[in-house]
Amino acid sequence: MTVLDQARESGEVPLLEARHVKKYFPIRKGVLQREVGRVHAVDDVSFAVREGETLGLVGESGCGKSTLGRTLVRLLEPTDGEIIFQGKPIQSLGVRRLRPLRREMQMVFQDPYASLNPRKRVGTIVSDPMRIHDLGNRAEQKRRVGEILETVGLSPEHYNRFPHEFSGGQRQRIGIARALALRPKLIIADEPVSALDVSIQSQMLNLLEDLQNEFQLTYIFIAHDLGVVRHVSDRIAVMYLGKIVELSPAEELYTRPIMPYTEALLSAVPIPDPDLAEKRERIVLEGDVPSPINPPSGCRFHPRCRYATDVCKQVEPPLVDYGNGHLAACHHPLNVDEATLRRVEVAERHSPAEADDSALPQDSSGSSDPAFSSTHDTHSR
């Protein structure tokens, strides 16, 4: 019995699951537009999100975060894999069967200037989802829009204004209001504060937290700023070149990174204390991010990793649970004591569980490749 089966028997079915999700974009050339390659934007990603939690999704620009978010809500069609929402597979549903689920899954986009139609008034923008799903008459929709605008910190008097009459922060509030119009269970926030001034970012983060408590929302919070993600997330998944390379409870990720890529990202987070900042080692990653058209063999991070060995070039490391639901895909894990390393190796030899099941919220050890046990090494900073 896998970890996923055990979770289902105990009634702990996640709100959203991604199983081996892939999203490739074809590269075509010539008059006949023949496919000559593929961009591996999302490549075999598996994880699960509990109802009511916030999962932070971080990584460098171009690592596949936004593509993954849009694929999960079927704005982009997955190339392969399963997407399971409330226990039901949705990756192959047609438009008619998918439509009711659209009410439960919404997105807040990164750019508040590009995500709102400049020719529509605010009232129309926020009420469009209700009109599309036939929720209430026009008077009820207008009343509901006024309530939502007040909830996100705007005035009902803004109903007849156009987006260009608002600041960036106010426009993002309009985008959040539109996402709330259908009372969804899941909101995927795609870098919702990256285009805003620092002074406005904290207001927006506080608003999202208040809305989560008021409407029992579940968030997937996509960002490249680890400082922002730390304060809003229950768990954090780190992506690199289309893959999740580490997944951990938020605070533990910051105090005990296991994947060298995560260690490098954390070393770049600003520290307000000048003395501590001066003492901290700044890890500079050498070289450019490899092309997603032809990703490296083995561990995709090995061309830039200072701990890389031959096995990193040849064998792709699976996500392994090092305790407390802290997973990492690395042949040379950091900050792992010898006792934990031995326990993980023994579990890998005897456990038939697959690596994607270990990405579920859990406390037990997971594994997928018995041969992986011979490749472990451990380092400490």
ABEGO torsion letter per residue (X at the ends): XBAAAAAAAAGBBBABBBBGBBBBBBBBBEAAGBBAEBBBABBGBBBBBBBGBBBBBBEBBGAGAAAAAAAAAGABBBABEBBBBGGBBAAABBAAAAAAAAAABBBBBABAAAABBAABBAAAAAAAAAAAAGBEBAAAAAAAAAAAAAAAGBBAAAAABBAAABBAAAAAAAAAAAAAAAGBABBBBBGAAAABBAAAAAAAAAAAAAAAAAAGBBBBBBBABAAAAAAABABBBBBBGGBBABBBBAAAAAABBABAAAAAAAAABBBABAAAAAABBBBBBBEBBBBAABBBBEBAAAAABAABBAAAAABBBBBBBAEGGBBBBBABBBGBBAAAAAAAAAAAAABABBAAAAABBBABBBBABAAAAAABBBBBX
